[in-house]
Amino acid sequence: MAEEAGLSLATVAGTGPNDRILKADVEEALAAAKNAPVVAKETPKAKATEKKAAPAKAAEPSGLYEDFENSTIRKVIAERLTFSKQNIPHYYVTISVSVDELLKIRARLNKVASSKISVNDMVIKAASLAATKVPETNSQWMDSHTRQFKHVNMNVAV
């Protein structure tokens, strides 16, 4: 939509989560471009040669990503997660649920809570309670035995 109308998405400021570009952002940029006066610019190269050149291909947009050096802790976490996934037996417990009531409760809680409660917060709490009620799911495979924990230590990796 934007590029068909001659608008580069690299010039559109995103207002969505994590600066994502929303439909409204594109529509606003299109409207602004439509109302802006058209000014033709002559490139220095064209000025020097005084020839009409074919339209230049658009440059690759810059700023698509940024590289960061991994910290020592991130490297250790990655190594341990890889080791765990490759060398320790895993089992998965799954269930399908309807979250309509959960969303209603969350809305009521957020009206009185000092900080916002997310669906993730509630799912983590529910998983922790489930591990308490079914202790077999809160266990770890060892070489000669299975260790079943008395306390739940719930972590989320993203």
N, C-alpha and C positions, 0 to 999 in steps of 0.2 A: 504494500500500500504506500509506504513512505518513499521507497526507492523508485517505485513506478512514477511517482509524482515529482521526481527529481530532488528528493530530500535525503541526505545522508544520515543514517541512524547515528553515526559518530558525532553528529552535531546536536542530537536530541538529549536533553537532560532528563534522566529517569527520576520519577517521584515514588516509585514502588519500593517494596522491601529490598534492601541492599542495592539501592539505586537502579532497580530494574526499570526498563522502559515500559510504560503502560500504554494502552490504546489511547487514553486521554492525552498523554504526552505527545504522541504522534499527531493526533488531531490538532492540538494546540500549536505545534510547530508548523504544521501544514497551513493553518489559518494565519499564523504570523508571517510565513513565507509568501502567502498569497497577497497580504496587505503591504508587504515591504516593497519599496521601489526597486526596480531591476537596474543594476549598474553593471555595464560590461567592463571587464578588466582585460587589458592587453598584457600578455605575458612578456617578460624581458626577452625570451628567446624569439618570440614572434616579432617583437619590435626590432631586434637585431637583424633578422633575416628578411623582414618585410614581405614574407610569404604567408599565405593562408595555410596553416597546418591542419591536419586532421585532428579532431578532438582528442585530447590526451586521455588515456585510460585512467580512471580514478585510482589514486594511491590506496594501498592497503590501509585500513583504519589502524591507527596506533592505539595503544592502551587497552588491548584486548585481554592482556593478562600481565601479572607481575610476579616475578620469581623471588622467593625468599629463601635464604639458607636455613636448612633445618637445624633446630637447636639440638643439643645433646639429648635432652629429655624426649623430644619427639622421635629421635633415632632409636632410642632405647624402647620406647613404646611400640614403634613399628616392628622392631626385631622380635619383641616378646609376643605381640599379637600374631605375627607370622609363625613363630615357633608354636604357639598355642594352637593355632588353626591346623597346622601340619602334623603335630605330634601328639596331641591330646585328644582322646575320643570325645566326640561331641554328640549330643542328642538335642532335639528341638521339640519344644512343647508348643502347640498352636491351638487356637480356638477362634471361632468367629463370634462376634458379639455385635449387638445393636447399641450404639452410644447415645441414643436420643435422650434418655434420662440423665446420663452423665453431662450432656451439654446443658440441660436445664439446671442441674445442680450447680454446675460451673458458673452459669450466668447469675444465679442467686448469690453464690459465694463472692463473686467479683464485685457485687454491689456493696458489700460490707467489708471486704478484705482490704488491708493496707497496701498490698501489692497484688498485681494481677496473677491469677492462677491459670496456667496453661493446660491444655488437654494432655500434653506430655507429662506435666507434674502429676496429674491424676492417674495416668497409665502407669507411671513409675511406682506410685503409692500402691495401686492395685496389684502390680506384679510383686511388690515386696510383701504385701499381706498374703497373697497367694502362696509365696514361698514359705511363709510362716505356717500356713494352714496345711500345706503339703510338703513336708520337709524333705521328701525324696527328690524334689526338684532343686533343692538347695544343697547339692552335694558335688563332690569332686572325685574323679577317678584317680587312684594312686596305683602304683605298680602291683602291690599285694592286697590292696583293700580300697574300699570306697569311703571317703570321709564325708559325713553328713554334718553340716554346720548347725549350731543352735541359734545363731544370730544371722540376720540378713544384712548383707552389705551390697546394696544395689548401686551399680555404676552405669553410666550411659556413655558410649564412645560414638563420636560423630566424625 
